[in-house]
Amino acid sequence: MEVQETRVQTDRVLTIPNVLSMARLVGVPVFLWLILRPEFGGPKSDGWALLVLAFSGVSDYLDGKLARRWNQISSLGRLLDPAADRLYVLTTLLGLTWREILPLWLTGLLLARELMLLVMVGILRRHGYPPPQVNFLGKAATFNLMYAFPLLLLSDGNGWIASLAAIFGWAFAGWGTTLYWWAGVLYVVQVRRLVRADTMAD
């Protein structure tokens, strides 16, 4: 006999997964400050910035895993998790572009995808639907970018470590950008189907 696993959604706010997501959000301005310190005459703090990014990656993995394992999936968590992901992506893009580690064309390509997703969310809201849930491709894209960004930050130096970081960082950036847009196209298809079904029902 096949046993189906059930997920219980909770309305609790103070759950461990939500606390992890909140901690990630608090880390966003800290990370941006650390990465931009050299641009305003401060000391280079890339090591600390990398630690904040590492914490973000670990907590991103843990909050989803613990929410499912402990049946602490919540409406707030469904908002906090993707919000933290996107804010880290946006702040890292800003910091790395400001420091001329990322080229403007790549930043524009990733920001264009975010703009497209915002348009899709607006369309869904007009039809009474919630924002689309993060799919596997979207998560995979975020993980690739979260590997790429610290490696590219590490490449802003000298020596063989910086050279290796540049090679792997750009590889992850290429995969992440491709998956990011692929996931975006799937969101567009999903929104189109929902809107079409809604129109036909009317």
Residue pairs with C-beta under 8 A, 6 or more apart in sequence:
7 68
7 71
7 73
8 71
8 73
9 73
9 74
9 75
10 71
10 72
10 73
10 74
11 74
11 75
12 18
12 72
12 74
13 74
13 76
15 67
15 70
15 72
15 74
15 77
16 63
16 66
16 70
16 72
17 62
17 63
17 64
17 66
17 67
17 70
17 72
17 73
17 74
17 77
18 63
18 72
18 74
18 76
18 77
18 80
20 59
20 62
20 63
20 66
21 59
21 63
21 77
21 80
21 81
21 84
22 80
23 55
23 59
24 55
24 56
24 59
24 60
24 63
24 84
24 88
25 80
25 83
25 84
25 87
27 52
27 55
27 56
27 88
28 84
28 87
28 88
28 91
29 91
30 52
31 49
31 52
31 53
31 56
31 88
31 91
31 92
31 95
32 91
32 94
32 95
34 45
34 46
34 48
34 49
34 52
35 45
35 46
35 49
35 92
35 95
35 96
35 99
35 153
36 95
36 98
36 99
37 43
37 44
37 45
38 44
38 45
38 99
39 98
39 99
46 153
46 154
46 156
49 95
49 153
50 150
50 153
50 154
53 88
53 92
53 146
53 149
53 150
53 153
54 150
56 84
56 88
56 146
57 143
57 146
57 147
60 81
60 84
60 85
60 142
60 143
60 146
63 77
63 81
64 81
66 72
67 73
67 74
67 77
78 133
81 134
82 131
82 134
85 134
85 142
86 114
88 146
89 110
89 114
89 142
89 145
89 146
90 111
90 114
92 145
92 149
93 102
93 107
93 110
93 111
96 102
96 107
96 149
96 152
96 153
97 103
97 104
97 107
99 156
101 152
101 153
101 155
101 156
102 152
106 173
106 177
109 177
109 181
110 145
110 177
110 180
113 180
113 181
113 184
116 184
116 188
117 184
117 187
120 132
120 187
120 188
120 191
121 131
121 132
123 191
123 195
124 130
124 131
124 132
124 191
124 194
124 195
125 131
127 194
127 195
127 198
129 194
132 187
132 190
132 191
135 183
135 186
135 187
137 179
137 182
137 183
137 186
138 179
138 180
138 183
138 187
140 179
140 183
141 176
141 177
141 178
141 179
141 180
141 182
141 183
142 176
142 180
143 176
144 172
144 173
144 175
144 176
144 179
145 172
145 173
145 176
145 177
145 180
147 168
147 169
147 172
147 176
148 169
148 170
148 171
148 172
148 173
148 176
149 169
149 173
150 169
151 165
151 166
151 168
151 169
151 172
152 165
152 166
152 169
152 170
152 173
154 161
154 162
154 165
154 169
155 162
155 163
155 165
155 166
155 169
156 162
